[in-house]
Amino acid sequence: MVQKSTGVVSKVGSGLVGFLVAVVDIALTFWYRGQNMHGLIVNHGVAFGWGSGKPQLAQIGVAVGLAVLGFLYWRWYRARYPLAMMLGGAIANAISRIRYGGVVDYWHVAPYPFVFNAADVAIRVGVLWLLVVLWTTHGQVGRQSS
């Protein structure tokens, strides 16, 4: 009985993390777009502009990525929070892609050569967090046995 309530708390808490990541990035995207700032880039590809010459291929990659993240979120009990961060960032970027025809990137920090957004930060932090979870659990991130 305790496991089920813990699972619900984990799903709700991690889902909230993913939701907040998406909302923050979408809000920042709208704000930066409204400011007509120089340095805004609409990335038609995926990470680092890869696939920008083939936007349909990028869209397929995004859809597959969302499906894989969703499946892992559902299956990997102990990795829900980092996966929620990555899923929230991916959903925010997908919404930006639908709304603007590509992902709106608005931050540039020298000497890093690329422009990025809050969703990209969440995805990268989620990946690092996931690697730590995988390392500390020795890859045992699946559902707990009942």
C-alpha positions, 0 to 999 in steps of 0.5 A: 500500500505504501508503494502505491502512494509513493508511486503516485507522489513520484508521478505527480511530483515529477510530472509537476517538474516537467510541467514547470520546465515546459511552462517556464520555457514557453513563457520565456519564449513568448517574452523574448519574442515580444521584446524583438531582441537581437540574437533570437534564433529560430532553429529548424533542426534539432540539437546544435542545428543538426538536420536544419536542412531537412525539417521533416526529418527533424520533426520525425526525430522530435516525435521519436524522442518524445515517444522514447522519453515518455516510455522511459518515464513510464518504465524507469521508476527511479529516474522519473525526475530527470526524465521529467525534466528532459520530457518537459524541455522536449515538449516545450521545444516541440510547442515552439517548433509548432508555433514558430516553425522551429525552436526559438533560442534566446540565450548566448553565454560566451564563450559557448558558441551556441544560442540556447533556451531554458528547455535546452538547459533542462534537457542537459541537466536532466541528461546529467542527472539521469547519468548520475541516477544510472551510475548510483543505482547501477542501472537498476532504475526499473519498477520496484517489484511488488 
